[in-house]
Amino acid sequence: MIYRYLLAVSLLLLPTLLSAEEKPTTATTTIKEKSKAFHGMELYFVRHARTLANELNRHTEDLGRTLSKKGKVQVKELTAQLNTLQFDHIISSPTVRTRKTLYPYLKARLENPDTYMDFKKAELWTDLMECCWQKDKTLGLTPKDQVKTYQVFIDKKYHPYFHFPSGDYAIHRNTKTYADGIAQMDRVIKLLKIRFSNSDKKILIVSHYLFLNQMIKRMANIETEHKISSRNAQITKLVEQADGRFKMVIFNNAPMHGLDYPEYYEKYQRQREGAYQYQKNLEKKKAEAELKK
């Protein structure tokens, strides 16, 4: 009699036990499925080609607009490199030096019978303009009523290749403090996530030295004390992960070999710094000689 009672109770509890055993498996499977289903965006960051301002370390408007001889060579090399990649969207700062860096690539795509059907104009975002040069980082955001704004236009020559998403021009807000610049950068990151997160899209972004250094560090979760130095016309690639973070897989055209940035820098970058600095000084002397002629 007792055995029959125990058997009956076991049969009644069996579905509950089976259900309890299945729950962890189902939860694990769901996590794995979500991870497999996630297709993060790929971001390709490029700093504009080298200018006379870079070589002379004198940042005037004219020198900043003018690509150096080295910069023009970099544009050709970058154009050839970009031709081997496929991008879903191209986004750029509207400054002259960033447009000059992208222009040959866009022009060639529009004129090529094999690529003109898929051609899309590059979007110009004023928030991609340079920021964060202020040395005093203790100042907070500039009050809204004190922030100056101005309209940014582009020459007709560039209209077939670039456009402002808002129309014929865009409004740029001055970054009076370092905090203003960080807020500007955060707006870019937020918009990128809203538009492209989990989209499997490949996005090319062309911007400036200080801006890119800050943005790459923020997105790749690199500590502030680690050095980041985006080089002219070289590609740094970040890939969005399922947990919302971004993994750096290429830095200044060099694969990361599966390392995190600090490890990579210690292992590969320091040995390149000496040769790079020598070349930089050499180019500066040549540019100074050019101006004297």
C-alpha positions as CSV (number, residue, x, y, z in Angstrom):
1,M,0.0,0.0,0.0
2,I,2.8,2.4,0.9
3,Y,4.7,1.6,-2.3
4,R,1.5,2.4,-4.3
5,Y,1.2,5.7,-2.5
6,L,4.8,6.7,-3.1
7,L,4.5,5.8,-6.8
8,A,1.3,7.9,-7.2
9,V,3.1,10.9,-5.5
10,S,6.1,10.5,-7.8
11,L,4.0,10.5,-10.9
12,L,2.2,13.6,-9.8
13,L,5.5,15.4,-9.1
14,L,7.3,14.2,-12.3
15,P,6.1,17.1,-14.6
16,T,7.2,19.7,-12.0
17,L,10.6,18.1,-11.7
18,L,11.1,17.9,-15.4
19,S,10.0,21.5,-15.8
20,A,12.5,22.7,-13.1
21,E,15.3,20.8,-14.9
22,E,14.5,22.4,-18.2
23,K,14.6,26.0,-17.0
24,P,18.4,26.4,-16.7
25,T,18.9,24.8,-20.1
26,T,16.2,27.1,-21.6
27,A,17.8,30.2,-20.0
28,T,21.3,29.2,-21.2
29,T,20.0,28.5,-24.7
30,T,18.3,31.9,-24.8
31,I,21.5,33.7,-23.8
32,K,23.5,31.8,-26.4
33,E,20.8,32.5,-29.0
34,K,20.8,36.2,-28.2
35,S,24.6,36.3,-28.5
36,K,24.5,34.5,-31.8
37,A,21.7,36.7,-33.1
38,F,23.6,39.9,-32.3
39,H,25.3,41.6,-35.2
40,G,27.1,44.6,-33.9
41,M,28.1,47.6,-36.0
42,E,31.7,48.0,-37.2
43,L,33.2,51.4,-36.8
44,Y,36.2,52.5,-39.0
45,F,37.8,55.6,-37.6
46,V,40.1,57.7,-39.8
47,R,41.9,60.9,-38.8
48,H,42.2,63.4,-41.7
49,A,45.4,63.4,-43.8
50,R,48.4,65.4,-42.7
51,T,48.2,69.2,-43.0
52,L,50.9,71.9,-42.9
53,A,49.5,72.8,-39.5
54,N,50.4,69.3,-38.3
55,E,53.9,69.5,-39.7
56,L,54.7,73.0,-38.5
57,N,52.8,72.7,-35.3
58,R,51.2,76.1,-36.0
59,H,47.4,75.8,-36.1
60,T,46.1,78.7,-38.2
61,E,43.1,78.4,-40.4
62,D,45.0,78.5,-43.7
63,L,47.6,75.9,-42.6
64,G,44.8,73.7,-41.2
65,R,43.1,73.7,-44.6
66,T,46.2,72.9,-46.6
67,L,47.3,69.3,-47.0
68,S,51.1,68.8,-47.0
69,K,52.9,66.8,-49.7
70,K,52.9,63.9,-47.2
71,G,49.2,64.4,-46.7
72,K,48.5,64.2,-50.4
73,V,50.4,60.9,-50.6
74,Q,48.4,59.7,-47.5
75,V,45.1,60.5,-49.3
76,K,46.2,58.3,-52.3
77,E,47.2,55.5,-50.0
78,L,44.0,55.8,-47.9
79,T,41.8,55.9,-51.1
80,A,43.3,52.6,-52.3
81,Q,42.8,51.1,-48.8
82,L,39.2,52.2,-48.6
83,N,38.5,50.8,-52.1
84,T,39.1,47.3,-50.6
85,L,36.4,47.8,-48.0
86,Q,32.6,48.0,-48.1
87,F,30.8,50.7,-46.1
88,D,27.1,51.1,-45.5
89,H,27.5,54.7,-44.3
90,I,30.2,57.3,-44.3
91,I,30.1,60.1,-41.8
92,S,32.6,63.0,-41.7
93,S,33.4,66.3,-39.9
94,P,32.6,69.1,-42.3
95,T,36.0,70.8,-42.1
96,V,38.1,71.3,-45.3
97,R,40.8,68.9,-44.3
98,T,38.4,66.0,-43.6
99,R,36.6,66.6,-46.9
100,K,39.9,66.8,-48.8
101,T,40.8,63.4,-47.2
102,L,37.6,61.8,-48.4
103,Y,36.9,63.6,-51.6
104,P,39.1,61.4,-54.0
105,Y,37.5,58.2,-52.7
106,L,34.0,59.5,-53.0
107,K,34.6,61.0,-56.5
108,A,36.1,57.8,-57.8
109,R,33.1,55.8,-56.5
110,L,30.6,58.1,-58.1
111,E,32.4,58.0,-61.4
112,N,33.0,54.3,-61.4
113,P,30.4,52.3,-63.4
114,D,30.7,49.4,-61.0
115,T,30.0,51.5,-57.8
116,Y,28.0,54.5,-58.8
117,M,24.6,52.7,-58.4
118,D,25.4,52.0,-54.8
119,F,26.9,55.5,-54.1
120,K,25.7,57.3,-51.0
121,K,26.8,60.8,-50.1
122,A,28.9,61.2,-47.0
123,E,27.0,62.7,-44.1
124,L,28.5,65.8,-42.5
125,W,28.1,66.0,-38.7
126,T,29.3,69.2,-37.0
127,D,29.6,67.3,-33.7
128,L,32.6,65.5,-35.3
129,M,34.6,68.7,-35.4
130,E,37.7,68.9,-33.2
131,C,37.2,69.3,-29.5
132,C,38.8,68.8,-26.1
133,W,41.9,70.9,-26.6
134,Q,41.4,72.9,-23.4
135,K,44.0,72.2,-20.8
136,D,41.8,73.2,-17.8
137,K,39.5,70.1,-17.3
138,T,37.9,71.4,-14.1
139,L,35.5,73.8,-15.8
140,G,31.9,72.5,-16.3
141,L,29.6,72.9,-19.2
142,T,29.2,76.4,-20.6
143,P,25.8,77.9,-19.8
144,K,23.4,77.5,-22.8
145,D,22.9,81.3,-23.1
146,Q,26.6,81.8,-23.5
147,V,27.3,79.2,-26.1
148,K,27.9,80.8,-29.5
149,T,26.7,79.0,-32.6
150,Y,27.4,79.5,-36.3
151,Q,26.3,78.0,-39.6
152,V,28.5,75.6,-41.5
153,F,28.3,75.5,-45.3
154,I,30.3,73.6,-48.0
155,D,31.4,74.7,-51.5
156,K,29.3,73.7,-54.5
157,K,32.1,71.5,-55.7
158,Y,31.4,69.1,-52.8
159,H,27.6,69.0,-53.1
160,P,27.6,65.7,-55.2
161,Y,29.6,63.9,-52.5
162,F,28.7,65.4,-49.1
163,H,25.5,66.5,-47.5
164,F,24.2,67.8,-44.2
165,P,21.4,65.6,-42.9
166,S,19.5,68.7,-41.8
167,G,19.7,70.5,-45.2
168,D,22.0,72.9,-47.0
169,Y,23.9,73.8,-43.8
170,A,24.3,72.8,-40.2
171,I,24.7,74.6,-36.9
172,H,27.8,74.1,-34.8
173,R,28.1,75.0,-31.2
174,N,31.4,76.3,-29.9
175,T,33.1,74.2,-27.3
176,K,34.4,76.7,-24.8
177,T,35.4,74.2,-22.2
178,Y,36.7,70.6,-22.1
179,A,33.4,69.5,-20.7
180,D,31.6,71.0,-23.7
181,G,33.9,68.9,-26.0
182,I,33.1,65.7,-24.0
183,A,29.4,66.5,-24.3
184,Q,29.8,67.0,-28.0
185,M,31.5,63.6,-28.3
186,D,28.9,61.9,-26.2
187,R,26.2,63.2,-28.6
188,V,28.0,61.4,-31.5
189,I,28.3,58.1,-29.6
190,K,24.6,58.3,-28.6
191,L,23.4,58.9,-32.1
192,L,25.6,56.2,-33.5
193,K,24.1,53.7,-31.1
194,I,20.5,54.9,-31.8
195,R,21.0,54.5,-35.6
196,F,23.3,51.6,-36.0
197,S,23.4,49.4,-32.8
198,N,22.9,45.6,-33.7
199,S,22.6,46.5,-37.3
200,D,25.7,44.7,-38.8
201,K,26.4,48.0,-40.6
202,K,29.9,49.1,-41.4
203,I,30.4,52.8,-40.7
204,L,33.4,55.0,-41.8
205,I,34.0,58.0,-39.6
206,V,36.5,60.7,-40.6
207,S,37.4,63.3,-37.9
208,H,40.2,64.9,-35.9
209,Y,43.1,64.0,-33.6
210,L,41.9,65.0,-30.1
211,F,38.2,64.1,-30.9
212,L,39.1,60.6,-32.1
213,N,41.5,59.9,-29.3
214,Q,38.8,60.7,-26.7
215,M,36.0,58.8,-28.6
216,I,38.0,55.7,-29.2
217,K,39.1,55.5,-25.5
218,R,35.5,56.1,-24.3
219,M,34.0,53.4,-26.7
220,A,36.7,50.8,-26.2
221,N,36.7,51.4,-22.4
222,I,40.4,52.3,-22.2
223,E,41.6,54.0,-19.0
224,T,42.3,57.7,-19.2
225,E,46.0,57.3,-18.3
226,H,46.7,55.1,-21.4
227,K,48.0,57.0,-24.4
228,I,46.0,57.0,-27.6
229,S,47.4,58.7,-30.7
230,S,45.4,58.5,-33.9
231,R,47.7,58.9,-36.9
232,N,46.9,60.8,-40.1
233,A,44.9,58.8,-42.7
234,Q,45.2,55.5,-40.8
235,I,42.3,53.2,-39.8
236,T,41.3,52.2,-36.3
237,K,38.5,49.6,-36.2
238,L,36.0,49.0,-33.3
239,V,33.4,46.2,-33.3
240,E,30.2,46.4,-31.1
241,Q,29.8,43.5,-28.7
242,A,26.5,42.0,-27.4
243,D,27.1,43.4,-24.0
244,G,27.2,47.0,-25.4
245,R,31.0,47.4,-25.3
246,F,33.3,47.9,-28.2
247,K,36.3,45.8,-29.0
248,M,39.3,47.3,-30.8
249,V,40.5,45.0,-33.5
250,I,42.7,47.4,-35.5
251,F,44.7,50.4,-34.3
252,N,46.4,52.7,-36.8
253,N,46.3,50.1,-39.6
254,A,47.8,47.4,-37.3
255,P,45.8,44.3,-36.1
256,M,45.5,44.0,-32.3
257,H,46.4,40.3,-32.4
258,G,43.6,39.6,-29.8
259,L,45.2,41.8,-27.2
260,D,43.5,44.6,-25.2
261,Y,44.9,48.0,-26.0
262,P,47.2,48.5,-23.0
263,E,48.9,45.1,-23.7
264,Y,49.1,45.9,-27.4
265,Y,50.7,49.3,-26.8
266,E,53.3,47.9,-24.5
267,K,54.2,45.1,-26.9
268,Y,54.0,46.8,-30.3
269,Q,53.6,50.6,-30.2
270,R,56.5,51.7,-28.2
271,Q,59.0,50.2,-30.6
272,R,57.4,52.2,-33.4
273,E,57.3,55.6,-31.6
274,G,61.0,56.4,-32.1
275,A,60.9,55.9,-35.8
276,Y,57.6,57.8,-36.1
277,Q,58.9,60.8,-34.2
278,Y,62.1,60.9,-36.3
279,Q,59.9,60.9,-39.5
280,K,57.7,63.6,-38.0
281,N,60.6,65.9,-37.3
282,L,62.0,65.4,-40.8
283,E,58.7,66.3,-42.3
284,K,58.5,69.5,-40.2
285,K,61.9,70.6,-41.5
286,K,60.9,70.0,-45.1
287,A,57.7,72.0,-44.6
288,E,59.6,74.9,-43.1
289,A,62.0,74.8,-46.1
290,E,59.0,74.8,-48.5
291,L,57.5,78.0,-46.9
292,K,60.8,79.8,-47.2
293,K,61.0,79.3,-50.9
